[in-house]
Amino acid sequence: MLASGTLDGKRILVTGGGSGLGLAMTERFLELGARVAITSRSEERLRSALDTLDAGDACIAFQADVREPDGVQSMVDDVIRQLGGIDVLVNNAAGNFLAPTEELSPNGFDAVVRTVLHGTFHATSAVGRHMIAAGHGGVILSIVTTYAWTGSAFVVPSAAAKAGVLAMMRSLAVEWAAYGIRTAAIAPGPFPTEGAFSRLVPTADLEEVMRRRIPLRRFGRPPELAELAAFLISDAAGYITGECVVIDGGEWIASGGEFNALTQLPRERIREMMRSLRPK
């Protein structure tokens, strides 16, 4: 829906850009005229992503672990040298797994929190300092989740870390506005992607249960999230900061209503049941 050239001249860094939603966002940013640097811990994923994107000099890749602040700073310095600066940071790198919390090890908790929360801080801090020093402002967009504010069973490290990321974006929206830096977040519902989705939804039965929780009765499509991300980092969203946009087909709001579960029934059965309850 966005016009060709919407992101002309934008220099964008996408962490975790070698696969999944990060790759989908990168592809759309390139189509709209941006130059993009992608990072991943996996050199193999980066090579595959560059082959898939086939964008020439418009897309460059850097192997980096967002958990390591020195490595992140070195990567950001390299991106700045090659692109001439960074106008947009997309914090997409993440990690997650299902586990009963009573069986969760300190190392398991630490692995997720260091990637999601610490990694987002390391990238945000390094890029933010660059934007402030350059004096041109910019946009920092982070991918969170709807359970950042509701919490969720069996993914406690991710819930805690994503809640921290959302608080970080809202805090910096106020603190860094003076430098012309906007922040925003996207909270996706289920988006099937290779790798992460299969680890969190390992069976067809669980997949169907999750689908039925969604009022629109389908999962998200990566291009839908990519289009939203492109809008939020564009100049068209220049008055949006500190906001978190949900894209989940109505899933999270459906989980809270007392009678929302009735939507699982055929609509005619619901009508009959309610007619029978009317006063005679």
N, C-alpha and C positions, 0 to 999 in steps of 0.2 A: 504493500500500500504506500510505502514511502517513495518519494520521487527520486529518480536517478540523480546521483550527485549529492544526495543529502549529507553524506559524510566526507565529501571532497576535502582533502587537506588534513583530515584528522589523523593523528598518529596514536595508535591504540595498542596497549599491552593487555593480553588476555592470559591469565594464569590458568593452568589446566586446559590449555587450548588445543591440545593434541587429539582429543577424542570427545565423544558425547556432545553435551550441550555447548561446551566450549568451542568445539569444532563447528557446530551449526552457527553459533554467533559469529565466529571468525569469517565463515563463508559469506554471511549476509553483510558484514561490515565491508568486506572487500568489494562485493557487488555494488555497494553504495558509494564507493570511491575512496575508502580509507586505506591507509597503509597499516599493517598489523604485525606485531611481534607476538608469537605464541611461546609458552613455556610448558614444560612437562618434566617429570623425573625420568621418563622413559625416552631414550634416544630413538628407539624403534617406532614409538608412537609419533614422534615428531617427523621422522622420515616419511611415514605413511601419510600423515596429515598434509605435508608439503606436496606429496605426489597427488593426493586427492584434490587439493585446492588448485594446484597448477597455476599459481598467481605470479610467478616470476619474482622480481625484486619487490613486489608489493607486500609480500609476506616473508618474514624471516623467523627463525626458530632458535630457541636457546634452551639447553638442558639446565634445569635448576630445581632445587628442592626448597619450597617456600618455608620449610621448617627451620632453615639455616639462615640467620640474618645476614651474615657476611656474604654468603652466596647470592642472596637476593639483591643486596646492594651492588655486587659486582655485575649481576645480570642486568639490573636497571641501568647502570652506567654504560654497559655495552649497547643496550637498546637506544639510549639517548645518543650515543655516538653514531649509530647506524641510521637512526631515523631523524636525528637532529633535535629530538625532544619527545616528550610524551604529553598528549592532550587528554587521554582517557585511560584509566585503569579499570579493567574488569576482573574482580576477584572471584574466580570460578573454581580454583583448585580446592578439592575437598576429599574427605575420606569418611567411610561409614561402614558399619556392619551390625547385624542383629545379634544381641546377646542378652540373656537374663542378667540383670544388674548384679545380683548376688554372686554371679560367676565371673564378673568382669574383673580383669586384672588391672593393677595400676598402669602397666605398660600399654594395655589395650585402650584404657581411657586416655592416656597421654598421647598415643599415636594419633587419635582423632582430633583431640583438642589442639595439639601442636600444629597439625596441618590446617585445620579450619580457622581457629581463632588466632593463634600465634602467626600462622602463615599470612593471614589477611592483614594483621597488624604490620608485619615486616614489609610486605609489598606496599601497603598504604603509606607507611611512614617514609619509605625510600622515595616513592613517586611523589608524595605530598611535598616533601622537602624540595624536590626538583621544581615542582609547579610554583611553589612560593618564591624560590630563588629566581626563576625565570620571569615571574611577574605576569604570566599570561593566564593564570587560573586553570581550570580543567574540570573534569568529571570523574568521580570514583563510584563505580557501580559494583555492588556485591550480591552474589546469589545466595539467598538464605533458604528458608522453608517455613511453611505455616506453623509447624510445631515449635518455631522459635518463640512464640508467645503462648502456645497451649501446653507445650511439653509433649512427650510421647513415650509410652512404654517401649522398652527393649532397644532404644537408641539414645540412652541418657547422655553419652559423651557428645554426640552430634547435636542434641537438643540444647545442651548447655553452651556448646561452642557457637552454634548459630544464633542463639539469643545474645551472646556477647558481640557477635559481628553486627547484628541489627542495632544494638545499643551504641556501638562504635560509629556506625554510619549516622545515626541521629545526633550523636554528640558532635561529630565533626561538621555536620551541616550547619551548626550554630558557630562553632569555633573557627572554622576555616572559611566561612562566608566572606569575611573581610578580605580574603586573598582571591576572591572570585572562584572559589572551588565549590562545586555542587557535589552532593552525595545522594545516592539512591540505592534501593535494594529491590530485588525481585524475589518473591516467594512462590516457587513452582509447586504444583501438586505432582502426581505421578507422570513422568515423561519417560517412556521406554527408550533406553539407550543401551548400547552394547557394553557389557561389563557391570556397571554399578547397579542397574535395574535388576539384572538377573541375580545378583547377590542378595538384594533386599527382598525380591519377590521370586523365590526359587521354584514355586510350583504353579501349575495352571489353576488349581483350586483357589490359592491365595490371590492370584491375579484377578480371578472373577469376583472374589469378595471385595477387593479394592475397587474394581470397576463399578460395582453396584453401589458403593458409597458415594459415588460422584453423581450429582443430579443430572449432568449432561450425558452420563452413561458412556463415557469414553475417556481414554487417556489423552494427555496433551501431545501435540506434535512439535518436534524441535523447531521447525521454522516459525511457529507461532511465538515461541519464547524469543527467538532471535529477532523477530520484528519488533517486539516490545522493547528489547534491550537496545536496538538501534534507535528507536524513538527516544528513549530516556537519555541516551548519551548525545543526542543531536541538539542543535540550537533551538529546535522547535519546542524542547522541554526546558527552556532556559529559566523558567520560574518555578520549576519543581525541584525541591531539595529536601532531604531528610525523610522522604516518603518511601514506603514499601508497597509495591504493587503486587497483588496476589493474582496468579494465573493458574487456577486449579479446577475449573469447571464447576465451581460452587462447593467443592468437597468440605472445606473446613467450616463454612457457615452451616452446612447441612448437619454437621456432627453435634451442634449445640441445641437445636430446637427440640422441645419435649416430644413433639409428634412427627418429627421429620422422618422417622422410620416407617411411617405409613406409606411413604412414597415408594417403598419396595413392593407394595401390593398393586395388583391391576387396578386401574383407575375406576372401573365400573364397580368393583367390589367395595372400594372406598365410598363411592356414592351411595351404594345400597346400605352400607353399615351406618352412614351418617343420616340417611333418611329414616332408618329404623329408630334412631335416637331422638328424633324430633317429637315434641309433645303432641299427643293425639288431640 
